[in-house]
Amino acid sequence: MNTLKSFKDTLREQVKDSGFREVFEHYSHSYRIGERVRLLRKSVGMTQHQLAEAMGIPQQSISRLERGELENPTLDTLERVASATGKRLVVDFA
Protein backbone atom coordinates (compact mmCIF):
# COMPACT_ATOMS: atom_id res chain seq x y z
CA MET A 1 0.00 0.00 0.00
CA ASN A 2 2.90 2.36 0.69
CA THR A 3 4.10 1.85 -2.88
CA LEU A 4 0.69 2.87 -4.22
CA LYS A 5 0.64 5.92 -2.00
CA SER A 6 4.12 6.83 -3.18
CA PHE A 7 2.99 6.50 -6.78
CA LYS A 8 -0.03 8.73 -6.13
CA ASP A 9 2.15 11.30 -4.39
CA THR A 10 4.67 11.21 -7.23
CA LEU A 11 1.95 11.58 -9.84
CA ARG A 12 0.36 14.43 -7.92
CA GLU A 13 3.69 16.24 -7.94
CA GLN A 14 4.35 15.54 -11.61
CA VAL A 15 0.99 16.87 -12.83
CA LYS A 16 1.95 20.24 -11.39
CA ASP A 17 4.35 20.52 -14.33
CA SER A 18 2.30 21.82 -17.28
CA GLY A 19 4.25 19.81 -19.87
CA PHE A 20 3.79 16.55 -17.99
CA ARG A 21 0.12 17.35 -17.30
CA GLU A 22 -0.56 17.97 -21.00
CA VAL A 23 0.97 14.63 -22.02
CA PHE A 24 -0.72 12.81 -19.14
CA GLU A 25 -4.15 14.22 -20.05
CA HIS A 26 -3.64 13.40 -23.72
CA TYR A 27 -2.84 9.77 -23.04
CA SER A 28 -5.42 9.38 -20.29
CA HIS A 29 -8.13 10.31 -22.81
CA SER A 30 -6.90 7.63 -25.19
CA TYR A 31 -6.78 5.12 -22.34
CA ARG A 32 -10.34 5.94 -21.21
CA ILE A 33 -11.66 5.58 -24.75
CA GLY A 34 -9.87 2.24 -25.06
CA GLU A 35 -11.34 1.07 -21.78
CA ARG A 36 -14.84 2.00 -22.97
CA VAL A 37 -14.31 0.08 -26.22
CA ARG A 38 -13.10 -2.97 -24.28
CA LEU A 39 -16.10 -2.87 -21.94
CA LEU A 40 -18.49 -2.46 -24.88
CA ARG A 41 -16.92 -5.32 -26.79
CA LYS A 42 -17.12 -7.63 -23.79
CA SER A 43 -20.69 -6.57 -22.98
CA VAL A 44 -21.84 -7.75 -26.41
CA GLY A 45 -19.84 -10.98 -26.10
CA MET A 46 -17.30 -10.33 -28.83
CA THR A 47 -13.63 -11.18 -28.88
CA GLN A 48 -11.07 -8.74 -30.22
CA HIS A 49 -10.78 -10.94 -33.28
CA GLN A 50 -14.55 -10.87 -33.90
CA LEU A 51 -14.72 -7.10 -33.52
CA ALA A 52 -11.75 -6.61 -35.81
CA GLU A 53 -13.27 -8.92 -38.40
CA ALA A 54 -16.60 -7.05 -38.25
CA MET A 55 -14.74 -3.77 -38.77
CA GLY A 56 -12.43 -5.15 -41.46
CA ILE A 57 -9.25 -4.30 -39.59
CA PRO A 58 -6.45 -6.36 -37.99
CA GLN A 59 -7.03 -7.69 -34.46
CA GLN A 60 -3.85 -5.92 -33.37
CA SER A 61 -5.56 -2.60 -34.12
CA ILE A 62 -8.34 -3.45 -31.66
CA SER A 63 -5.75 -4.44 -29.08
CA ARG A 64 -3.90 -1.13 -29.51
CA LEU A 65 -7.18 0.81 -29.33
CA GLU A 66 -8.23 -0.94 -26.12
CA ARG A 67 -4.82 -0.38 -24.49
CA GLY A 68 -4.98 3.33 -25.28
CA GLU A 69 -2.07 3.07 -27.68
CA LEU A 70 -4.07 4.36 -30.62
CA GLU A 71 -3.69 8.09 -30.20
CA ASN A 72 -6.75 10.17 -30.89
CA PRO A 73 -9.07 7.53 -32.32
CA THR A 74 -11.18 9.19 -34.99
CA LEU A 75 -14.94 9.52 -34.84
CA ASP A 76 -15.05 7.31 -37.91
CA THR A 77 -13.23 4.55 -36.02
CA LEU A 78 -15.53 4.89 -33.02
CA GLU A 79 -18.61 4.87 -35.28
CA ARG A 80 -17.32 1.66 -36.86
CA VAL A 81 -16.89 0.13 -33.39
CA ALA A 82 -20.44 1.14 -32.52
CA SER A 83 -21.84 -0.25 -35.75
CA ALA A 84 -19.94 -3.53 -35.42
CA THR A 85 -21.33 -4.01 -31.90
CA GLY A 86 -24.90 -3.06 -32.82
CA LYS A 87 -24.72 0.23 -30.96
CA ARG A 88 -24.65 3.86 -31.98
CA LEU A 89 -22.03 6.42 -31.07
CA VAL A 90 -23.10 9.31 -28.87
CA VAL A 91 -20.73 12.24 -28.32
CA ASP A 92 -21.55 14.52 -25.42
CA PHE A 93 -20.09 17.42 -23.47
CA ALA A 94 -20.21 17.42 -19.69
N, C-alpha and C positions, 0 to 999 in steps of 0.2 A: 504494500500500500504506500510506503514511503517513496518508492520509485515512481508511482503514478502521481503522487503529489508533487514530486520534484519535476516531473514532466510538465504538469499543469503550471507550476510556478515558472518554469523556463519558458513555456509557450506564452504565458501572460506577459513576461518581460519582452520577449521577441516581438510580439504584435505591437508594442509601443513604437517600434521602428517602422516608419511609413513604407519603406521599400519591402520589408518582410511582410507586412500586413497586406499589401497589395497582391503579392504573389500568393500568400496564404489564402486570401479571399477568392482569388481567381481559381485556384485548384480546389478549394472546398466546394465551390459551385459545381464544378465538374464531378467531384466525388458524390455530392448529393443527388445530382441527376442520375449518375450511374447506379446509385443505391435504389432510387425510385424505379429505374428500368428493371433491375434485378428482382425487386419485390413484385412488380407487375408481372414479369415473366413467370415467376414461381406461382403467383396467385392464379394464373390461367393454366398451370400445369405443363408449361413448355420447358424444354431444355434449351441451352444456348444454341445447340446445333439446330433444333427445330425452328427457333426464332430466326436464326441466320438464314436458314433455307427459305423460310417464308418471306424474308426481306430480300433474298437474292444476293447476300453478302457472305464473306467468310466468317466462320464461327469465331475466329480470333478477333474480329472487329467487335463482336458482341462482348467478348471477354474484356477487351480494352475499354469499351464504353462503360461496362458495369464496374470496372475498377477505377473509373475516373481518369483514365489515361488518354481518353479521346477528348482533347481540349475543345471547348466550345462546340458541343454537338449542335448541328444545325436544326432548325425547325423542321426541315424536310426529313432529316433522319428520325427525329422524334415522332413525326406524323407517320412515318413508315413503321416504327415500333408500335404505335397505337393501332394502326390498321392491321398489322400482322397478329396482334393479340385480341382483335375484335373490340377495341376501345376507340375513343376519340381523344385527341389532344386538346387540353384546355390550358391556355396561358392566362395567368392572372397576376395582378399587382396587389401586394398587401402593405 
